[in-house]
Structure formats: C-alpha cells, structure tokens
Amino acid sequence: MSVQVEKLENNMAKLTIEVSAEDLEKAIEAAYQKEKNKISIPGFRKGKVPRAMVEKMYGTGIFYEDAANTLMQANYPAAVEESGIDIVSRPVVDIVQIEKGKPFIFTAEVAVRPEVTLGKYMGVTVTKIDTTVSDEELEAALEKERNNNSRTISVTDRPVAVGDTAVIDFEGFVDGVAFEGGKGENHSLEIGSHSFIDTFEDQLVGKNVGDDVDVNVTFPEEYHAPDLAGKPALFKVKINEIKAKELPELDDEFAQDVSEFDTLAEYKEDLKKRLTEQKENEAKRTKEDEAIKKIIEKSKMDIPEAMIDTQCETMIEEFAQRIAQSGLTMEQYLQFSGMTIDKLKDQVRPEATTRIQSSLVLEQIAKDENIEVSDEDVDAEIEKMAAAYGMEADKLKEYMGEAEKTSMKKDLAITKAVDLVMANIKERAKAKSKKDAETEE
C-alpha cells in the first residue's frame, strides 16, 4: 500500500491510497468465497459454480463492491497513520480505479486539525457569581426531594390529567393505512411533556383506563418522512394504565426516611449546605465557560465544515443512545417530535462548534505552556474511574488499550489547561451596562 497527500483549501486534505493488484485479487476471491453458496446457475450445484462462470454470466465487476469495501476498511487506518496528518472528520471516499490485474486506487477526503493562534488567555476577566442559597431555592429543593421520594400509584378512580403518566398502546394511520414506525405497546407517556407531535397528549386528558381513543394530529410540513409531511394522521390509542405520584409529608419522619438525620430542621440545614456546594460548582463551570468563550473570541482558527459535521453526527448518536434507554427509537422520536435529522443537526450545530473551539484552544494552551501528563496522573485518573465503576484499578487498566490511554492523557492535559486559565482569572461584579463591560475588558 502507498499513500499520497494533497492539501486542499479550508484545512481539508485528499489521501490517494493505492493497494496492490495482488491484494485486490485476494479481496475479489474472498468476496466470491463468501457469496458462492448463494449463487445458482443451471447445470451447477449451489456453491459449485466456478468464479469465472459467475463473472461471465454477471460481469467481471460482480464482486468489486465487496472487495472494495474490504480493502478500504483494511487499508484506510494504515494510510492515515502513514500520512502523518491529524484527521478530525470521517472520510468521504471515492473509488478511482478497480480492475483485475491493476492496483486498486481510492481517495479519502478528510478535514485536518486547524492551527490555532491564541489570543489573551492569562488574566481573563469573568463575572463574579453569588452562591448564596435563598429560602425559595431551599424550598424548591425540598419539593424536588419530595418528588424523588414519591410513590408511583395506579389511578383507577379518575381520568388522565396533566402530569400523569399514561401507559398506552398506539398505532398510527395515514389515509387509513398504518405507517412504519408508528406502532408501540405499553409505552409510558408523560402527559404535558410535549414529547409527541401536535396535540397528541392533550387528547388523552379526561380519558379513563380501558378507553380506546382516536387521536387526530397533523404531521409538520417539514417532516423527516416526505410521505407523512403535512398530512393528517389518526392514532388508535388504548389506555392501559394511569400512573400518578403520591408525595410524602414534609416532617421529621420524612427526614429520617431520606437521610441520616432525626429531624427535618437538621435535614434542611444539611440540604442547604449541599445546595451551596452545588451552586459553587455550577458557578465554577459558568466562569470556566465564560473564560473559554472570551479566549475563543480573541483567538483565530479556521474550522473545516467536515469537522463540525462529524461532531454533529457524534452528538446525535449520543442522543440516540440516551433516548434508547427510555425505550424510544430514533425513528419514533423523529415521528412524534416532528423533528428531522437535518433539523437536529442544525439544532446541535452551535454547541458542536463551541465544543470544537473549546477543545482546540485548550489543546493549544496546553501545548504552548508545555503542560505534561505523567503516567502517575493517568494512574490516578484510572483509580478514580475504577472507584466510580466499583472495579479494581488494575482490572480496569487491563481493559484499556493505548488509544484509550492516549485519549485520557489528552483529556487530562485539557483539564490542566483549564485549571491554569482559572487560576489566573480576574473576577468582576456583573456590569451594569454593555459600556461598563467593554471598559472592564
């Protein structure tokens, strides 16, 4: 294998990767061996048709697609390593040449990590944040604890109300025909969450357990499935169960149930202390975000669109994994929320861009300040992770490859860069006007 690198505009590059004719032949033969038992030609038993006969009947390129995919997957990682460039996007591949007896050639267009010219990052001014816990905040936290320690009870003596969870079976129809992905059983739907499209949830309010409800909604004009966009739909819904929360009384008994304290007064004092710590941690993160944002504003970097696209895709994949834990597929989420993948990408794009910018400037700070991460730092982090997972550190270390350790070192260097920036910040009271803020900067 050989690779050539062509630098393109806007921090993009094209890798031209050449694989020997011998390797191409092996890949074609492997594709034939994988598929031969599925090929049927009169006069031959299944699995016994010679490759030459198959290629004569269906064309010499019949196995090219499988062979090409095998060769690209096998050779792209090595080509990236050989190229020596820091790639920050998924490749867009194109086959240049695939023909028996000749080398297999393909290209991969990729984004390259951009260079960063840092602005001011020492002595950044951030807004001072009050971390005092008010009486209203304490009462809200107590109410949240009541909700967290509530019992979920089945309701049989009244209809569905906002705030309830309705356990439903449903099936959707457009023009009288059931559509794909529009069916579910025993789905828990929080009424008032607006997680389903249009007025779906509203139409269940006032209905009782056992009711069959016709829910009429209209899909948004800009819907991810063109055959459903803008169309009215009928959902046949069966209400299997109504669930509601039963809240405990706020008294000494409640304090004893949820904590190690004997009285509500003691519990409230401890809760206030924890809320103060929480507000201090939130303030710390807020000030970090403000400092990094200001560093980004003063720095220069040309981020390739492909890098942002890749980050958007990663974030959507993470979101899909989270909603899967609640039993909802991405397809179902898109249908009931009226979203599309393109809309989701547009929605996460600002955060994706910020994540990339933050990572780039912090990595550059770590580089410029010669921040190093020792093996002891890595071991200490592994100890923390092992404690969080309830594992032995040595066992966790066994599961980690060099790639994971390298990634950990990178993350720890970024953390040290943040610590350096925050150790040198200047705090100011919130500016009374835009002019004051500009003056203080």
Residue, then its C-alpha position, 0 to 999 in steps of 0.5 A: m500500500s502507498v499513500q499520497v497527500e494533497k492539501l486542499e483549501n479550508n484545512m481539508a486534505k485528499l489521501t490517494i491510497e493505492v493497494s496492490a493488484e495482488d491484494l485486490e485479487k485476494a479481496i475479489e476471491a474472498a468476496y466470491q468465497k463468501e457469496k458462492n453458496k448463494i449463487s445458482i446457475p443451471g447445470f451447477r450445484k449451489g456453491k459449485v459454480p466456478r468464479a469465472m462462470v459467475e463473472k461471465m454470466y454477471g460481469t467481471g465487476i460482480f464482486y468489486e463492491d465487496a472487495a472494495n469495501t474490504l480493502m478500504q476498511a483494511n487499508y484506510p487506518a494504515a494510510v492515515e497513520e502513514s500520512g502523518i496528518d491529524i484527521v478530525s472528520r470521517p472520510v468521504v471516499d471515492i473509488v478511482q480505479i478497480e480492475k483485475g490485474k491493476p492496483f486498486i486506487f481510492t481517495a479519502e477526503v478528510a478535514v485536518r486539525p486547524e492551527v490555532t493562534l491564541g489570543k489573551y488567555m492569562g488574566v481573563t476577566v469573568t463575572k463574579i457569581d453569588t452562591t448564596v442559597s435563598d429560602e425559595e431555592l431551599e424550598a424548591a429543593l425540598e419539593k424536588e426531594r419530595n418528588n424523588n421520594s414519591r410513590t408511583i400509584s395506579v389511578t383507577d378512580r379518575p381520568v388522565a390529567v396533566g402530569d400523569t403518566a399514561v401507559i398506552d398502546f398506539e398505532g398510527f394511520v395515514d389515509g387509513v393505512a398504518f405507517e412504519g414506525g408508528k406502532g408501540e405497546n405499553h409505552s409510558l407517556e408523560i402527559g404535558s411533556h410535549s414529547f409527541i407531535d401536535t396535540f397528541e397528549d392533550q387528547l388523552v386528558g379526561k380519558n379513563v383506563g380501558d378507553d380506546v381513543d382516536v387521536n387526530v394530529t397533523f404531521p409538520e410540513e417539514y417532516h423527516a418522512p416526505d410521505l407523512a409531511g403535512k398530512p393528517a394522521l389518526f392514532k388508535v390509542k388504548i389506555n392501559e394504565i394511569k400512573a400518578k405520584e403520591l408525595p410524602e409529608l414534609d416532617d421529621e419522619f420524612a427526614q429520617d426516611v431520606s437521610e441520616f438525620d432525626t429531624l427535618a430542621e437538621y435535614k434542611e440545614d444539611l440540604k442547604k449546605r449541599l445546595t451551596e456546594q452545588k451552586e459553587n460548582e455550577a458557578k465554577r463551570t459558568k466562569e470556566d465557560e465564560a473564560i473559554k468563550k472570551i479566549i475563543e473570541k480573541s483567538k483565530m482558527d479556521i474550522p473545516e465544515a467536515m469537522i463540525d459535521t462529524q461532531c454533529e453526527t457524534m452528538i446525535e448518536e449520543f442522543a440516540q443512545r440516551i433516548a434508547q434507554s427510555g425505550l424510544t427509537m430514533e425513528q419514533y422520536l423523529q415521528f412524534s417530535g416532528m423533528t428531522i435529522d437535518k433539523l437536529k443537526d442544525q439544532v446541535r450545530p452551535e454547541a458542536t462548534t463551541r465544543i470544537q473551539s473549546s477543545l482546540v484552544l485548550e489543546q493549544i494552551a496546553k501545548d504552548e505552556n508545555i503542560e505534561v501528563s505523567d503516567e502517575d496522573v493517568d494512574a490516578e485518573i484510572e483509580k478514580m474511574a475504577a472507584a466510580y465503576g466499583m472495579e479494581a484499578d488494575k482490572l480496569k487498566e487491563y481493559m484499556g488499550e493505548a488509544e484509550k490511554t492516549s485519549m485520557k492523557k489528552d483529556l487530562a492535559i485539557t483539564k490542566a489547561v483549564d485549571l491554569v486559565m482559572a487560576n489566573i482569572k480576574e473576577r468582576a461584579k456583573a456590569k451594569s451596562k454593555k459600556d461598563a463591560e467593554t471598559e472592564e475588558 
